[in-house]
Every structure is written in C-alpha cells, then in structure tokens.
Amino acid sequence: MTKPTLSVAYVVKNGGRLFSLSLASIQNRADEIIVVDNKSTDTSVRIAQKAGARIYKNISKNEGTLRRYALSKVHCDWILFLDHDEIVSTVLAKEIVKIIQSKSSKQAYMIPYRNHLFGKELKHAGEMYSMLRLFKKDSVYITNRRVHASFETNKPLGTTKHTLDHYSYTSLLQIITKFTIYAKKHAQEKYEKCELVTPQKIVLYAPHLFWTRFIVKKGYKDGGLRFLLDMSFAYMEFATYVYLWYLYIHNKNARK
C-alpha cells in the first residue's frame, strides 16, 4: 500500500527570516513544498529555492484567489497550508505525520494557534483560536475574502492536540503597517457590500473594540505590551470606517 504524501503550501510576500524558520520547521516532513510568491522584493524566492520548493508567481490583491492558485499546484494526498510567520513545532510535525498515516475517518483538521507578541506568548482576549490548515486534497473550499480568506469543509473534521506557533506581531511598525493594509481591504469589502458608514461607527467602534479586547476579555493579563496591540486593533477599526467614508465620497465625486 502506498504511503500517503504531504504537501506544504505557502502564499508569500516578503516573508524574510520567519519564512526561513517556517520552512526549516517542516522541510524534512514534506514530500513537496509549494510556494506562490506574490511579488516579493526581499529574499523570499531565494529562501524557497534553497528549501527545494516549487515556486510560482501570482500577483493578486485577493487572498482567496492566491490560496486557490496554490492548491491547484499541489500533487500530494494531504496539504498543510502555512503562512510565512507560522512555525511547526517538533511535536506538531510528528502528530501531522501520524495523522496522515492513520486510517482516521477525518479528512480535515483544525490546528490550535499559539500567538506571540514581540516574542511573548499571548493567552487572552481573542488570541487563542484554531484554524483549518491540514486537510486532504479536494476536501476544502476557500471563502472569497480580501483579508484572512479561510478554508472551510463539510467533511469529517478533527483537531490536533498540539499547537502552531504564530509570530504575527514582531514590531509596532510591522503591526501598524499590516493593520493599515487590512483596514483598506476591509473598507473595500464593506463598500462592495453597500455597508453604510455613520459618525457613530467612525467614533465609537474603535474604543468599543479596545475596551472589549483589553478589559472585558482580559487582554491586560498578557502584560503592558498587550495595550499596544489592542490599541492597534482599535486603530484598524477606526481606519476601516474612515477609508469606507473616503470611498463613498471619492466615488460620488467621480460620478459627477
């Protein structure tokens, strides 16, 4: 009987050092590595080449489109889909190998995340969650969203015991830059869905989000630096509705 095979797939834009660490964490477990490069200007392509990955170019602003393209290039039985800042621990890698070699009826697996802020693990207020990232080929579909397009399935679903280390927040500048990009994409989605913008949304939604994350859900228990993260989330919420307001004004003037 042929042993099941594993593809590891990425969509990358300027992954840098974390991308190198992510590849190293799974390289010896993968039968193939697929990297879709979205116009990187750093050494990401060279890093992928060094890891023996098959590299494809695809320039798109739609995350769902990029992920679907990556899946179209996969040849193995199982797929582990990673972002450049996600690192697979030794125990999780062993569990993944055990899963794909087992005769379980599950065709897809949620993986719990362990998020890090400036290298410190976060344990409260929305930073403890699981995502569908390990699945059999052709067992998932992808939501059509501009930001955080997710994998979904109607097949039997399980959850791994071990966590995936996620280093999404590496510096304050990186967080603000990323959240500004997210705000623009969120605003475009809301505009396309004809969501109205009001003064209340611009003024009140951001402080409400900060209060919920930092106080109500006890984000403060992660320490003082957590204040910066939740303020950044509030900034993203504020910027989203400012950009949405701008889109309505700009497009109204363009039609005149």
C-alpha positions, 0 to 999 in steps of 0.5 A: 500500500502506498504511503500517503504524501504531504504537501506544504503550501505557502502564499508569500510576500516578503516573508524574510527570516520567519519564512526561513524558520517556517520552512526549516520547521517542516522541510524534512516532513514534506514530500513537496513544498509549494510556494506562490510568491506574490511579488516579493522584493526581499529574499523570499524566492531565494529562501524557497529555492534553497528549501527545494520548493516549487515556486510560482508567481501570482500577483493578486490583491485577493487572498482567496484567489492566491490560496486557490492558485496554490492548491491547484499546484499541489500533487500530494494526498494531504496539504498543510497550508502555512503562512510565512510567520507560522512555525511547526513545532517538533511535536506538531510535525510528528502528530501531522505525520501520524495523522496522515498515516492513520486510517482516521475517518477525518479528512480535515483538521483544525490546528490550535494557534499559539500567538506571540507578541514581540516574542511573548506568548499571548493567552487572552482576549481573542488570541487563542483560536484554531484554524483549518490548515491540514486537510486532504486534497479536494476536501476544502473550499476557500471563502472569497475574502480580501483579508484572512480568506479561510478554508472551510469543509463539510467533511469529517473534521478533527483537531490536533492536540498540539499547537502552531506557533504564530509570530504575527506581531514582531514590531509596532511598525510591522503591526501598524503597517499590516493593520493599515493594509487590512483596514483598506481591504476591509473598507473595500469589502464593506463598500462592495457590500453597500455597508453604510458608514455613520459618525457613530461607527467612525467614533465609537467602534474603535474604543468599543473594540479596545475596551472589549479586547483589553478589559472585558476579555482580559487582554491586560493579563498578557502584560503592558505590551498587550495595550499596544496591540489592542490599541492597534486593533482599535486603530484598524477599526477606526481606519476601516470606517474612515477609508469606507467614508473616503470611498463613498465620497471619492466615488460620488465625486467621480460620478459627477 
